[in-house]
Each structure stands twice: as C-alpha cells, then as structure tokens.
Amino acid sequence: MRIVFTDRKIQKMFNSDCLLNKKFGKSIATRIKQRMSELVAAETLQMVSHLPPPRCHKLEGNGCLFSVDVSGNMRLIFCPYGEFSVRDDNGIDLTSVKTICIKEVRDTHDGKVRR
C-alpha cells in the first residue's frame, strides 16, 4: 500500500529512527516500524492480517478510522485515503483501499495522543 501522513511533523517522525526512539522508546519504535513494513507490503487493506500481532481493525464510533496493534495498549491509527469503494451497507470495501493516511500512535486505553 501507499502511505501518506496527516502532516510533515508526523512524516518526519515516522521516517526517522532517532525521532521514533526518542518519542516512544526503542521497543515501541521497533514495533511501529514493523507495522509500517507490514502495511507497505500489503497491496490492499484487506491483505493486512486481522489476527494478532497486527490485528487490523476498524475503530468503533470513529468514522473510517482503523488501527493496528503496536503493543498492549498502543495503536497505530490510520484511515483510507484517496479513492476507494463503499459497500452497499456503507462499509468500506477493504480490497479497494490502496492508500492509507497515518494519523497518530495512541494509547487507546488512556486517551493520550503522541504525535
């Protein structure tokens, strides 16, 4: 898949091992890079495993936001970007999502956002 970012600050952080390590610590930064590699390697969002460890899933009550697990509570949050199809039930056709936009890495259990 093609990856874009919400802004230059996030893009710069995700493209720098040093900045990722500084922001999240080496262990979490390593897992973030692993998830990013998995997302890039997939042709469509459907190809990203819905089983652990990545456990790609739609976030409830958040429009079209998705996440993959980074650690116990940390999630890499993203949304489909560009052209994609919508199913008859208004859900997103995951086989049509070929570009995603990285939003943030967040602890979904305490609400802290780390951009």
C-alpha positions as CSV (number, residue, x, y, z in Angstrom):
1,M,0.0,0.0,0.0
2,R,1.0,3.6,-0.4
3,I,1.4,5.5,2.9
4,V,0.8,9.2,3.4
5,F,0.8,11.2,6.6
6,T,-1.5,13.9,8.1
7,D,1.3,16.4,8.2
8,R,5.0,16.9,7.8
9,K,5.8,16.5,11.5
10,I,4.3,13.0,11.6
11,Q,6.0,12.1,8.3
12,K,9.4,13.3,9.6
13,M,9.0,11.3,12.8
14,F,8.0,8.1,11.0
15,N,10.9,8.4,8.7
16,S,13.5,8.9,11.4
17,D,14.6,6.0,13.7
18,C,16.1,8.5,16.1
19,L,12.8,10.5,16.4
20,L,10.7,7.4,16.8
21,N,13.0,6.1,19.5
22,K,13.0,9.4,21.3
23,K,9.2,9.7,21.3
24,F,8.2,6.1,22.0
25,G,11.3,4.3,23.3
26,K,13.2,1.6,21.3
27,S,10.8,-1.3,21.9
28,I,7.7,0.5,20.7
29,A,9.6,2.3,17.9
30,T,10.7,-1.1,16.6
31,R,7.1,-2.4,16.6
32,I,5.9,0.8,14.9
33,K,8.5,0.2,12.1
34,Q,7.4,-3.4,11.8
35,R,3.7,-2.5,11.4
36,M,4.7,0.1,8.8
37,S,6.6,-2.5,6.9
38,E,3.6,-4.8,7.0
39,L,1.3,-2.0,5.8
40,V,3.6,-1.1,2.9
41,A,4.0,-4.8,1.9
42,A,0.2,-5.3,1.6
43,E,-1.4,-4.4,-1.7
44,T,-4.7,-3.5,-0.1
45,L,-6.1,-3.0,3.4
46,Q,-7.8,-6.4,3.1
47,M,-4.3,-8.1,3.0
48,V,-3.3,-6.8,6.4
49,S,-4.0,-9.5,9.0
50,H,-7.0,-9.1,11.2
51,L,-5.4,-11.6,13.6
52,P,-2.6,-10.8,16.1
53,P,0.0,-9.5,16.1
54,P,-1.1,-6.7,13.7
55,R,-4.8,-7.2,14.3
56,C,-6.0,-4.6,11.8
57,H,-9.5,-3.4,12.8
58,K,-11.9,-0.6,12.4
59,L,-12.3,1.7,15.4
60,E,-15.8,1.8,16.7
61,G,-17.6,5.1,16.5
62,N,-14.8,6.9,14.7
63,G,-16.0,7.1,11.1
64,C,-13.5,5.4,8.9
65,L,-10.5,5.1,11.3
66,F,-8.6,1.8,11.5
67,S,-5.8,0.7,13.7
68,V,-3.1,-2.0,14.1
69,D,-1.7,-3.1,17.4
70,V,1.7,-1.8,18.3
71,S,1.8,-3.1,21.9
72,G,-0.7,-3.9,24.7
73,N,-2.5,-0.5,24.6
74,M,-0.7,1.4,21.8
75,R,-2.3,1.5,18.4
76,L,-1.1,2.9,15.0
77,I,-4.2,4.9,13.8
78,F,-4.9,5.5,10.1
79,C,-7.7,6.0,7.6
80,P,-8.3,5.1,4.0
81,Y,-7.0,7.8,1.6
82,G,-7.8,8.7,-1.9
83,E,-10.2,6.6,-4.0
84,F,-11.9,3.5,-2.5
85,S,-15.2,1.8,-2.8
86,V,-18.1,1.8,-0.4
87,R,-20.2,-1.3,0.0
88,D,-24.0,-1.4,-0.1
89,D,-24.1,-1.4,3.7
90,N,-22.0,1.8,3.7
91,G,-18.9,-0.1,4.9
92,I,-15.6,0.3,3.2
93,D,-14.5,-2.3,0.6
94,L,-11.1,-3.1,2.1
95,T,-10.0,-4.6,-1.2
96,S,-10.2,-1.2,-2.8
97,V,-8.1,0.7,-0.2
98,K,-4.6,1.0,-1.7
99,T,-3.5,4.2,0.1
100,I,-3.8,5.0,3.8
101,C,-3.1,8.1,5.8
102,I,-1.2,7.7,9.1
103,K,-2.9,9.9,11.8
104,E,-1.2,9.0,15.1
105,V,0.1,6.5,17.6
106,R,-2.1,6.4,20.6
107,D,-2.7,4.5,23.8
108,T,-6.4,3.8,23.2
109,H,-7.0,2.9,26.8
110,D,-6.0,6.2,28.4
111,G,-6.6,8.6,25.5
112,K,-3.0,10.0,25.4
113,V,-2.1,11.1,21.8
114,R,1.6,11.0,20.8
115,R,2.1,12.9,17.5
